[in-house]
Amino acid sequence: MTLDKQDLKLLKILQVDVKTSIDRLAEEVGLSPASIQRRLKRLRKEQVITSEVAIVSPEAVGQLMTFIISVQLNRDNIDCFNTFKKKIKNIACIQQCYYITGEADFVLIVTAKDMLDFDQFTQSLFFNDNNVKHFKTSVVMGRTKVSLALPIG
C-alpha cells in the first residue's frame, strides 16, 4: 500500500493521540471529515494501523518492576522457536517479544509486581522448558522513554 503525504500526517498525529477527533484530524491534515474517515477505514483494513490501545501506567496496576530478558533456545530443531513463540503470546506480563539475531534468540520486555512474582514467572517459563538453554535478565532501573511511535515523514 502506498501512503501519500496526508496519510503520513494522519498517522503521525494518531501516534501521539489516537483520540483526536475526526474534525481536528481533518483540520490538521487539510481534508474533509468524510475523507479522513475513509482513509482511517482503509489504513485499518490494510493493517497500516494494527491496533489502537491505551498505554497504562505499570505502577497504577501494581506492576512495579520491568525486566529485559534475552533468551537463548536449544537450537536442535526449528519447532523449538515456533513452540516458544506460541507459548509467550498469551502471557500477559510479557509486553513485547522480539525474535533477534546474535547470541540470544529472543528479547522479552516483562513486568512483575515484585521479585517473588518475577521468580515465579522465570520458574514457569524458563526452568520448566527444556527448549530454553540460557536466559539473561536486566532489571530496569527507570523509564527514560516508552513509545511505540514510528518516525514518520
Stockholm file with secondary structure:
# STOCKHOLM 1.0

chainA/1-153         MTLDKQDLKLLKILQVDVKTSIDRLAEEVGLSPASIQRRLKRLRKEQVITSEVAIVSPEAVGQLMTFIISVQLNRDNIDCFNTFKKKIKNIACIQQCYYITGEADFVLIVTAKDMLDFDQFTQSLFFNDNNVKHFKTSVVMGRTKVSLALPIG
#=GR chainA/1-153 SS CCCCHHHHHHHHHHHHCTTCCHHHHHHHHTSCHHHHHHHHHHHHHTTSSCCCCCCCCTGGGTCCEEEEEEEEECTTCTHHHHHHHHHHHTCTTEEEEEECSSSCSEEEEEEESSHHHHHHHHIIIIITCTTEEEEEEEECCCCSCCCCCCCCC
#=GC SS_cons         CCCCHHHHHHHHHHHHCTTCCHHHHHHHHTSCHHHHHHHHHHHHHTTSSCCCCCCCCTGGGTCCEEEEEEEEECTTCTHHHHHHHHHHHTCTTEEEEEECSSSCSEEEEEEESSHHHHHHHHIIIIITCTTEEEEEEEECCCCSCCCCCCCCC
//
